[in-house]
Amino acid sequence: MMGRKAIILNHECMRMNANKPTNPLPVLYYIHDPMCSWCWAFRPVWIRMQALLPDDVAVKCLLGGLAADSNVVMDAETQAMIRRHWRVIEKRVPGTRFNDDFWTRCSPRRSTYPACRAVIAARQQDQRLEDAMIFAIQQAYYLQARNPSDEDVLIDLALSIGLDRNQFHQDLHAPDIQAAFMQEMHMARHIGAHSFPSLIYKSHGGYRAIPVDYNHADVMIAHL
């Protein structure tokens, strides 16, 4: 039986391969942060891309960690900068929506690590609910004007997707969850991901970046 940390680290996001061939499968790594606005915009085409992938390509998600733990409220300049990013994204990726009420209802902090740990904690309870937790965080942040930097929000979201509250709360603060998160961030940087979202393809030729296209899944498939 795999130990707890092995369960946390050995995962695939949204798309599982049942067969285990002798030779390692090619792997497409998706490096993201659940509170990255560009990752939110990329979500629809990322789902389409996975549906188009060849069966022999495994998909693995790595949490890149956009902003470290902080209790400091963003200054006005930082808030304005992020709001400008939202407007740019809405123009560049048609159909992407943001709720500006977030900036008046919440005390925004530049802190995404709690949400990243929440995704790993969800995965720890049930690997099938990893993406549900990611989507719940994104909807809360971008559509519902709730702050996923806050622990009580993360706990509510965990309950909404069917996770056990006490176990989730415990895992949020567990050393092995933090260790798994640190390992994922280290691996993401090691394989060449320095922005979010990033796609890194691993094959017999090594690692190479796949240019992210926010509107056309087939363009990215062609790069494989």
Steps between C-alpha positions, in 0.01 A plus 500: 500500500629847409579733788321830549762712325517262206125538456536879501783510250406225258200654329356598167262791463159449333624231261618159622674222307393154614773305321852485637737415215858394558638809328403834655230688316561849367379752757341840452554707814251778572646754743241729653374689802128491592508877563680589177266704280663376180444141617132583546487631143685193374269247664250446213764444234706286738202268544457483123868430452492203737213348304713522184817349647616160376422217741868434559566846649461526876398830656641617832425825679752688709419791728742780422426730792436856382517699826634399842306502827418851617255677727574840347218662304605597147578866454289705260763483224511119505121476500480734202765300316309173543171660398669624182617143434140382530389749234782391268406134545132568425603654168762240409296195602135561406252347742721539808315679779610671821292646782642835610295485820793301640695822549234661718366194684835347595831602651718371216839356591777401264495142632422193289692232692197415723292423189783288358519297822121465490525332160753251636285440808201427274712262294610327820140420592389404150709537185180525297412826676824684426361684200169562677695686770693701241176600326328584829788731595492670160125551507513637854775746415403617153120469495377501861726774643627274779860487616670157470797640694275461806490162670130514582422548129716201407325284761158602366612410149632164617163424658320604183678233294447226758826496697513424871534829687715383789737303280533789257571751777760269648666441163520872423752531782669159464878501445478239224253715304743792523788273401307372198423857397865602529603199295252584224622859482860381483421251226307760300801729496740213436320401180490857375166650607539861604151637433142381544348325326786304343500179299814286503517184290727217611596232249809298418654823374471666840287798608374771267253783541176503304389856415172576677214604274202633695251449219608204285560154644590352162793739463656364820428142399692562178806592705505150650 
